[in-house]
């Protein structure tokens, strides 16, 4: 197991990457695999939803610019299938200051990974997500 995964406070082991760009999906698989993550990919939201219904994942990396359906539609569909995954999205974008995207990300308190993707940015974003998961788990245990 890699050092990056060992430092991960809440073991994110499996990641689903949803991106229609074949080269980017392969790059994510290579980068995540090199860090000890299990990376599954889906070329579109239909395949991603099928995968999510059949398998457990710890995180979803989702390209906001997939043109099949609006980003919020996919996000809410995932939440209906497996509610806990709503807080485990990393949204990828190359667009800054897009009012529609900004409004959505603010509404869902989304974690954003800006293109171009580097290993350092990817690891940092996964660590941020891990910290959020740990904090949410702590709040849930205190509330119960």
SULWO-V935845 format. One record per residue. N is the residue number from 1. RES is the residue in three letters. SS is DSSP state (@ for helix, = for strand, . for the rest). PHI is phi in whole degrees, 0 to 359 (* if undefined). NEAR is the number of other ideal C-beta (glycine too) atoms within 10 Angstrom. Layout:
BEGIN
n = [N,N]
res = [RES,RES]
ss = [SS,SS]
phi = [PHI,PHI]
near = [NEAR,NEAR]
END
This chain:
BEGIN
n = [1,2,3,4,5,6,7,8,9,10,11,12,13,14,15,16,17,18,19,20,21,22,23,24,25,26,27,28,29,30,31,32,33,34,35,36,37,38,39,40,41,42,43,44,45,46,47,48,49,50,51,52,53,54,55,56,57,58,59,60,61,62,63,64,65,66,67,68,69,70,71,72,73,74,75,76,77,78,79,80,81,82,83,84,85,86,87,88,89,90,91,92,93,94,95,96,97,98,99,100,101,102,103,104,105,106,107,108,109,110,111,112,113,114,115,116,117,118,119,120,121,122,123,124,125,126,127,128,129,130,131,132,133,134,135,136,137,138,139,140,141,142,143,144]
res = [UNK,UNK,UNK,UNK,UNK,UNK,UNK,UNK,UNK,UNK,UNK,UNK,UNK,UNK,UNK,UNK,UNK,UNK,UNK,UNK,UNK,UNK,UNK,UNK,UNK,UNK,UNK,UNK,UNK,UNK,UNK,UNK,UNK,UNK,UNK,UNK,UNK,UNK,UNK,UNK,UNK,UNK,UNK,UNK,UNK,UNK,UNK,UNK,UNK,UNK,UNK,UNK,UNK,UNK,UNK,UNK,UNK,UNK,UNK,UNK,UNK,UNK,UNK,UNK,UNK,UNK,UNK,UNK,UNK,UNK,UNK,UNK,UNK,UNK,UNK,UNK,UNK,UNK,UNK,UNK,UNK,UNK,UNK,UNK,UNK,UNK,UNK,UNK,UNK,UNK,UNK,UNK,UNK,UNK,UNK,UNK,UNK,UNK,UNK,UNK,UNK,UNK,UNK,UNK,UNK,UNK,UNK,UNK,UNK,UNK,UNK,UNK,UNK,UNK,UNK,UNK,UNK,UNK,UNK,UNK,UNK,UNK,UNK,UNK,UNK,UNK,UNK,UNK,UNK,UNK,UNK,UNK,UNK,UNK,UNK,UNK,UNK,UNK,UNK,UNK,UNK,UNK,UNK,UNK]
ss = [.,.,@,@,@,@,@,.,.,.,.,.,.,=,=,=,=,=,.,.,.,@,@,@,@,@,@,@,@,@,@,@,@,@,.,.,.,=,=,=,=,=,.,.,@,@,@,@,@,@,@,@,@,@,.,.,.,.,=,=,=,=,=,.,.,.,.,.,.,.,@,@,@,@,@,@,@,@,@,@,@,.,@,@,@,@,@,@,=,=,=,=,=,.,.,.,.,.,@,@,@,@,@,@,@,@,@,@,.,.,=,=,=,=,.,.,.,.,@,@,@,@,@,@,@,@,@,@,@,@,@,@,@,@,@,@,@,@,@,@,@,@,@,.]
phi = [*,278,298,301,291,293,278,290,297,238,306,276,253,245,232,258,255,246,203,277,269,302,297,294,299,295,297,300,301,293,296,293,299,293,256,90,272,268,245,251,231,222,278,201,290,298,295,297,296,300,297,297,292,261,225,266,227,266,204,234,257,232,285,297,263,298,269,294,219,300,305,293,294,296,303,291,297,297,299,292,286,218,307,297,285,303,268,237,266,241,264,259,208,247,257,259,63,273,303,293,293,301,297,297,296,294,299,263,53,283,270,246,243,272,286,284,277,236,300,298,295,295,297,298,291,295,294,299,299,302,297,295,296,299,297,295,297,295,297,293,289,291,290,264]
near = [11,13,9,17,17,9,10,24,11,16,14,20,14,15,25,25,26,26,22,15,13,10,8,17,20,14,16,24,17,12,17,26,13,12,19,15,25,14,20,20,20,21,15,15,19,12,14,24,17,11,16,20,10,7,10,11,21,21,24,25,27,25,20,23,16,20,8,10,12,13,22,15,11,22,20,13,14,25,15,9,11,14,9,12,18,16,17,23,25,19,21,23,19,12,12,9,6,14,7,12,19,15,11,17,18,9,10,17,10,20,18,16,21,13,13,6,17,11,14,8,13,22,19,12,20,24,16,14,24,20,13,15,20,13,13,14,11,10,10,9,8,7,6,5]
END
